[in-house]
Amino acid sequence: MSAKDFLRRNKTTIQSKMTGNRQLILEKCYETGIITEGDHINLSSINKGDEMEHVVKLVNNIMGKGEKRCKEFLDLLQKDEAIKEALPELNDILLKYTPSLPKPAQESSSTAKTDDVGQDSNPKPKKDDDEPYPLKSKPTGLCFIINNVDFKDNKPRLGSDADAERLAKVFSWLGFRVLMCKDQTKDQMDQVLKCLSSRDVSKLLEFKVKEWSDHRFTELQEVPTHGDAFICCILTHGNTGVVLGTDKEHLAIKYIKKMFKATDLSPLTNKPKVFLIQACQGGALHGRVVLPNVQSDDLQPASIPEEADFLIGMSTVEDYESFRDPNRGSWYIQTVCKRMEEGCPSGDDMGTILRRVNNDVSQMDGWMEERPEVIHKQMPEIRDTLRKKLVFSPHSN
């Protein structure tokens, strides 16, 4: 019997035995990777419902992740000494669980090819299209953060400062000079982004720009210069296709991208431009779907399209909301930073890292205070016109 089938058939009994020890099992599930950091945050912060309702949400979360996680969960209940000691009555139930045996691996054919491996002692030279963008400047480039927290007639975006600081730490670690503007109206966002897209960025001194230095944001003292890459992080409210200034006026994402497109005069032509946008793209909420148990030429072109070299990571697809913890920050930005901290030292490219972020966030579950019984999801989106791999490496200070 599959682990998921066993859980489904014995769900009520298992949940009743877990009541009173939910926190222990929750922590063990997080420690062993059965649930993600985002799941742990959400399941820990539920403040409504009795103990049984909390247990039900945990088990539903695990069952929604498929057969592998269900098996890991049952193995945890069977083998963890602390759980066995706290819940001895579970043993009799779990003894009935017999894991399905995996299918035997297919034997290799005697006619299998062997000339693909180990025949050529001289490795083939790397193709041009495998080469990453050259990032040799010091600093690597500018990372600019727009952090809108206080909005007219609205509650503040609590948790956004945590996102901004986490981004600053990560990108300064990767060799970027990190700047930030806080609480910008639509027109102020427009002006500062136009300045950043121009050759002369000295006018930044006219804006209230802060710089990340000595683990905090301080007043900008020196005029920055563009390097080999550009990062723009926009943390704000939004709606379909737009981000909002603190005056609630709309600035179209397409318009922002257009400012930075390749031209003969742009300082960022032929260089990677990454936009990370943490903003709702509408008011709809993703429902939760439980999945069934299912096992050119070699010559470098002389010109490039003007829309080339963009990588845009959106916290959610159009029309939907995205989630933010008031204390720890948003699901998306915190996951981006975590995955960059893990992947950049290993040489992983940003496309790969953002795909991992998509997967991580898609597995998180959220609840609205007014309807805690309804589970909601979030699906980030990647928009990519990069022509090469984009690999950021940690820099020693």
C-alpha positions as CSV (number, residue, x, y, z in Angstrom):
1,M,0.0,0.0,0.0
2,S,1.3,3.5,-0.8
3,A,2.1,5.8,2.0
4,K,-0.5,8.3,0.8
5,D,-3.2,5.6,0.7
6,F,-2.3,4.5,4.2
7,L,-2.5,8.1,5.5
8,R,-5.8,8.6,3.9
9,R,-7.4,5.4,5.3
10,N,-6.0,6.0,8.8
11,K,-6.1,9.8,8.8
12,T,-8.7,10.4,11.5
13,T,-7.1,7.9,13.9
14,I,-3.5,9.2,13.4
15,Q,-4.6,12.8,13.8
16,S,-6.4,12.0,17.0
17,K,-3.3,10.4,18.5
18,M,-1.1,13.4,17.5
19,T,-3.4,15.8,19.3
20,G,-1.5,17.4,22.2
21,N,1.9,16.8,20.6
22,R,1.5,18.9,17.4
23,Q,4.4,21.2,18.1
24,L,6.8,18.4,18.5
25,I,5.8,16.8,15.3
26,L,5.8,20.1,13.5
27,E,9.4,20.9,14.5
28,K,10.5,17.4,13.6
29,C,8.8,17.7,10.1
30,Y,10.7,21.0,9.6
31,E,14.0,19.6,10.8
32,T,13.8,16.7,8.4
33,G,12.7,18.8,5.4
34,I,9.2,17.2,5.1
35,I,7.8,20.8,5.3
36,T,9.4,23.9,4.0
37,E,10.5,27.0,5.9
38,G,7.4,28.8,4.6
39,D,5.1,25.9,5.7
40,H,6.7,26.0,9.1
41,I,6.2,29.8,9.4
42,N,2.5,29.5,8.4
43,L,1.7,26.4,10.5
44,S,3.4,28.0,13.5
45,S,1.6,31.3,13.2
46,I,-1.9,30.0,13.1
47,N,-3.7,31.5,16.0
48,K,-7.2,30.2,15.5
49,G,-8.8,26.8,16.0
50,D,-8.3,24.1,18.5
51,E,-5.4,21.6,18.6
52,M,-7.2,19.1,16.3
53,E,-7.6,21.8,13.6
54,H,-3.9,22.5,13.7
55,V,-3.1,18.8,13.4
56,V,-5.5,18.5,10.4
57,K,-3.8,21.4,8.6
58,L,-0.3,19.8,9.1
59,V,-1.4,16.4,7.8
60,N,-3.3,18.0,4.9
61,N,-0.2,20.0,4.0
62,I,2.0,16.8,3.9
63,M,-0.6,14.8,1.9
64,G,-0.7,17.6,-0.6
65,K,3.0,17.2,-1.3
66,G,2.6,13.7,-2.7
67,E,3.8,10.1,-2.1
68,K,7.4,10.9,-1.3
69,R,6.6,13.3,1.6
70,C,3.9,11.0,2.9
71,K,6.4,8.2,3.1
72,E,9.0,10.4,4.9
73,F,6.3,11.5,7.3
74,L,5.3,7.9,8.2
75,D,9.0,6.9,8.5
76,L,9.5,9.8,10.9
77,L,6.5,8.7,13.1
78,Q,7.9,5.2,13.1
79,K,11.6,5.8,13.8
80,D,12.0,9.1,15.7
81,E,12.7,8.3,19.3
82,A,11.2,11.5,20.7
83,I,8.0,10.9,18.8
84,K,7.8,7.2,19.7
85,E,8.3,8.1,23.4
86,A,5.6,10.9,23.3
87,L,3.1,8.9,21.2
88,P,3.5,5.2,22.1
89,E,-0.1,4.6,21.0
90,L,0.7,5.3,17.4
91,N,2.9,2.2,17.2
92,D,0.0,-0.2,16.8
93,I,-1.5,1.8,14.0
94,L,1.9,2.2,12.1
95,L,2.7,-1.5,12.4
96,K,-0.1,-2.0,9.8
97,Y,1.8,0.1,7.3
98,T,3.9,-1.8,4.7
99,P,5.7,0.4,2.2
100,S,5.2,-0.4,-1.5
101,L,8.4,-1.9,-2.9
102,P,10.0,0.1,-5.7
103,K,10.1,-1.4,-9.2
104,P,13.3,-3.1,-10.0
105,A,15.7,-1.2,-12.1
106,Q,15.9,-2.3,-15.7
107,E,19.0,-4.3,-16.5
108,S,21.5,-2.6,-18.9
109,S,21.5,-4.0,-22.4
110,S,24.6,-5.8,-23.6
111,T,24.4,-3.5,-26.6
112,A,24.4,-0.3,-24.6
113,K,26.6,2.4,-26.0
114,T,29.9,2.9,-24.2
115,D,31.6,5.4,-26.5
116,D,29.8,8.3,-24.7
117,V,31.8,8.0,-21.5
118,G,35.5,7.6,-20.9
119,Q,36.6,7.3,-24.5
120,D,38.2,10.7,-25.0
121,S,40.7,11.8,-22.4
122,N,40.7,15.3,-23.8
123,P,37.5,17.1,-22.8
124,K,35.8,19.1,-25.5
125,P,36.1,22.8,-25.2
126,K,33.1,24.6,-23.8
127,K,30.8,26.0,-26.4
128,D,30.3,29.8,-26.6
129,D,26.7,29.4,-25.8
130,D,27.6,27.8,-22.5
131,E,29.7,30.8,-21.4
132,P,28.2,33.0,-18.7
133,Y,27.9,36.7,-18.8
134,P,31.3,38.3,-17.9
135,L,31.0,39.9,-14.4
136,K,34.5,41.3,-13.9
137,S,33.8,44.8,-12.7
138,K,34.3,45.9,-9.0
139,P,31.7,46.3,-7.7
140,T,29.9,43.7,-9.9
141,G,27.1,46.3,-10.4
142,L,24.4,48.2,-8.8
143,C,21.5,46.6,-6.8
144,F,18.8,49.2,-6.3
145,I,15.9,48.5,-3.9
146,I,12.6,50.4,-3.9
147,N,11.0,49.7,-0.5
148,N,7.5,51.1,-0.2
149,V,6.2,50.6,3.3
150,D,3.9,53.4,4.3
151,F,1.0,54.1,1.9
152,K,-1.6,56.8,2.0
153,D,-4.7,55.7,4.0
154,N,-3.4,52.1,4.2
155,K,-1.8,49.9,6.8
156,P,2.0,49.8,6.4
157,R,3.6,46.8,4.5
158,L,5.0,45.2,7.6
159,G,7.9,42.8,6.8
160,S,9.1,44.8,3.8
161,D,12.1,46.2,5.8
162,A,13.1,42.6,6.6
163,D,13.0,41.8,2.8
164,A,15.1,44.9,2.0
165,E,17.8,44.1,4.6
166,R,17.9,40.4,3.5
167,L,18.4,41.5,-0.2
168,A,21.0,44.0,0.8
169,K,23.0,41.4,2.7
170,V,22.9,38.9,-0.1
171,F,23.7,41.2,-3.0
172,S,26.5,43.0,-1.1
173,W,27.9,39.5,-0.4
174,L,27.8,38.9,-4.2
175,G,29.9,42.0,-4.8
176,F,27.2,44.6,-5.6
177,R,26.9,48.1,-4.4
178,V,23.4,48.2,-2.8
179,L,21.3,51.3,-2.8
180,M,17.7,51.9,-1.5
181,C,14.9,54.4,-1.8
182,K,12.1,54.1,0.6
183,D,8.4,55.2,0.4
184,Q,8.4,56.5,-3.2
185,T,5.4,57.9,-5.0
186,K,4.7,56.8,-8.6
187,D,6.5,59.9,-10.0
188,Q,9.4,59.5,-7.6
189,M,9.8,55.8,-8.7
190,D,9.6,57.0,-12.4
191,Q,12.3,59.6,-11.9
192,V,14.8,57.5,-9.9
193,L,14.5,54.6,-12.4
194,K,15.0,56.9,-15.3
195,C,18.2,58.2,-13.6
196,L,19.4,54.6,-13.0
197,S,18.9,53.7,-16.7
198,S,21.0,56.7,-17.9
199,R,24.7,57.0,-18.3
200,D,24.9,59.8,-15.7
201,V,23.7,58.6,-12.4
202,S,25.0,61.6,-10.4
203,K,21.5,62.9,-10.0
204,L,20.9,60.0,-7.6
205,L,22.4,62.3,-4.9
206,E,19.3,64.5,-5.3
207,F,17.0,61.7,-4.2
208,K,16.8,60.3,-0.7
209,V,19.0,57.3,-1.5
210,K,20.5,55.2,1.2
211,E,23.5,52.9,0.8
212,W,24.1,49.5,2.5
213,S,27.3,49.8,4.5
214,D,28.5,48.2,7.7
215,H,25.3,46.1,7.9
216,R,22.9,49.0,7.8
217,F,21.5,51.6,5.4
218,T,23.3,55.0,5.6
219,E,23.2,58.2,3.6
220,L,24.7,58.0,0.1
221,Q,28.0,59.8,0.0
222,E,29.5,59.1,-3.4
223,V,28.1,58.9,-6.9
224,P,27.7,55.3,-8.0
225,T,28.7,53.8,-11.3
226,H,27.2,51.0,-13.4
227,G,29.1,47.7,-13.4
228,D,28.6,44.5,-15.4
229,A,25.1,43.8,-14.1
230,F,22.1,45.6,-12.8
231,I,19.6,44.4,-10.1
232,C,16.4,46.2,-9.3
233,C,14.2,45.0,-6.5
234,I,10.7,46.6,-6.1
235,L,8.9,45.9,-2.9
236,T,5.4,47.4,-2.9
237,H,1.7,46.9,-3.5
238,G,0.6,46.2,-7.0
239,N,-2.2,45.2,-9.4
240,T,-2.3,43.4,-12.8
241,G,0.7,44.5,-14.7
242,V,1.6,47.4,-12.4
243,V,3.4,48.4,-9.2
244,L,2.1,51.1,-6.9
245,G,3.7,54.2,-5.5
246,T,2.9,55.2,-2.0
247,D,0.3,57.6,-3.4
248,K,-1.4,54.5,-4.9
249,E,-0.7,55.7,-8.5
250,H,0.2,52.9,-10.9
251,L,3.5,52.4,-12.7
252,A,3.4,49.8,-15.4
253,I,6.0,47.0,-15.2
254,K,6.3,47.1,-19.0
255,Y,7.1,50.8,-18.8
256,I,9.8,50.1,-16.2
257,K,11.3,47.4,-18.4
258,K,11.2,49.7,-21.4
259,M,13.4,52.3,-19.6
260,F,16.3,49.7,-19.5
261,K,16.0,48.2,-22.9
262,A,19.2,48.0,-25.1
263,T,20.0,51.1,-27.0
264,D,23.1,52.7,-28.5
265,L,23.3,55.0,-25.5
266,S,22.3,52.7,-22.7
267,P,25.1,51.9,-20.2
268,L,23.5,48.5,-19.7
269,T,23.3,47.3,-23.3
270,N,24.6,43.7,-23.6
271,K,24.6,43.4,-19.8
272,P,22.2,41.3,-17.6
273,K,19.3,43.2,-15.9
274,V,17.5,41.4,-13.1
275,F,14.2,42.7,-11.7
276,L,12.7,41.1,-8.6
277,I,9.2,42.3,-8.0
278,Q,7.5,41.6,-4.7
279,A,3.9,42.9,-5.3
280,C,0.5,41.6,-5.6
281,Q,-0.8,41.4,-9.2
282,G,-4.5,41.4,-8.4
283,G,-6.9,40.4,-5.7
284,A,-7.5,36.8,-6.6
285,L,-6.3,33.9,-4.3
286,H,-4.8,30.7,-5.6
287,G,-6.8,27.7,-4.6
288,R,-5.2,24.5,-3.6
289,V,-5.2,21.4,-5.9
290,V,-4.2,18.1,-4.4
291,L,-2.3,16.1,-7.0
292,P,-3.2,12.4,-7.6
293,N,-0.4,9.9,-6.8
294,V,1.6,9.7,-10.0
295,Q,4.9,8.3,-10.2
296,S,22.9,29.1,-34.5
297,D,25.6,29.5,-35.7
298,D,28.9,29.6,-33.8
299,L,29.5,33.2,-34.7
300,Q,28.6,35.9,-32.2
301,P,25.9,38.1,-33.7
302,A,26.8,41.7,-34.3
303,S,23.6,43.0,-32.8
304,I,21.0,42.0,-30.2
305,P,17.3,42.7,-29.8
306,E,16.5,45.7,-27.6
307,E,14.5,43.4,-25.3
308,A,17.4,41.1,-24.7
309,D,19.2,40.3,-21.4
310,F,16.3,40.7,-19.0
311,L,15.5,38.3,-16.1
312,I,12.3,39.3,-14.2
313,G,11.2,37.4,-11.2
314,M,7.6,38.1,-10.2
315,S,6.4,37.1,-6.7
316,T,3.1,36.0,-8.3
317,V,1.4,35.6,-11.7
318,E,-1.0,38.3,-12.9
319,D,-4.3,38.8,-11.1
320,Y,-3.2,37.1,-7.9
321,E,-2.1,38.2,-4.4
322,S,1.2,37.3,-2.8
323,F,1.9,36.7,0.8
324,R,4.1,38.5,3.4
325,D,4.8,37.7,7.0
326,P,4.7,40.9,9.1
327,N,7.7,39.9,11.1
328,R,9.9,37.7,8.8
329,G,9.2,39.2,5.4
330,S,7.5,37.9,2.2
331,W,7.5,34.3,1.1
332,Y,9.1,35.2,-2.3
333,I,11.9,37.6,-1.3
334,Q,13.0,35.5,1.7
335,T,13.0,32.3,-0.5
336,V,15.0,34.1,-3.3
337,C,17.6,35.1,-0.8
338,K,17.8,31.7,0.8
339,R,18.2,30.0,-2.5
340,M,20.9,32.5,-3.6
341,E,22.8,31.9,-0.4
342,E,22.7,28.2,-1.1
343,G,23.2,28.2,-4.9
344,C,25.6,31.1,-5.7
345,P,28.6,29.6,-3.9
346,S,28.1,26.4,-6.0
347,G,28.0,28.3,-9.3
348,D,24.3,27.9,-10.0
349,D,22.9,30.3,-12.5
350,M,20.0,32.7,-11.6
351,G,17.6,30.9,-13.9
352,T,18.1,27.7,-12.0
353,I,17.8,29.5,-8.7
354,L,14.6,31.2,-9.6
355,R,13.1,27.9,-10.8
356,R,13.9,26.5,-7.4
357,V,12.2,29.5,-5.8
358,N,9.1,28.9,-7.9
359,N,9.0,25.3,-6.7
360,D,9.6,26.2,-3.0
361,V,6.9,28.9,-2.9
362,S,4.4,26.8,-4.8
363,Q,4.5,24.3,-2.0
364,M,3.8,26.9,0.7
365,D,0.3,27.1,2.2
366,G,-1.4,30.3,3.4
367,W,-4.5,31.2,5.4
368,M,-6.4,34.5,5.6
369,E,-7.4,35.5,9.1
370,E,-11.0,35.9,8.2
371,R,-11.1,32.3,6.7
372,P,-8.4,30.2,8.3
373,E,-10.1,27.0,7.1
374,V,-9.3,27.8,3.5
375,I,-5.8,27.0,2.2
376,H,-4.4,29.4,-0.4
377,K,-1.3,29.1,-2.6
378,Q,1.1,31.4,-4.4
379,M,2.8,30.8,-7.8
380,P,5.8,33.1,-8.7
381,E,6.7,33.7,-12.4
382,I,9.9,34.0,-14.3
383,R,10.2,36.2,-17.5
384,D,13.5,35.6,-19.2
385,T,15.3,37.0,-22.3
386,L,18.8,36.2,-21.0
387,R,21.1,35.0,-23.8
388,K,23.7,33.5,-21.5
389,K,24.0,32.0,-18.1
390,L,23.9,34.5,-15.2
391,V,26.1,33.3,-12.4
392,F,26.8,35.5,-9.3
393,S,29.7,34.6,-7.1
394,P,30.4,35.6,-3.5
395,H,33.1,38.3,-3.1
396,S,35.4,38.6,-0.2
397,N,35.4,42.0,1.5
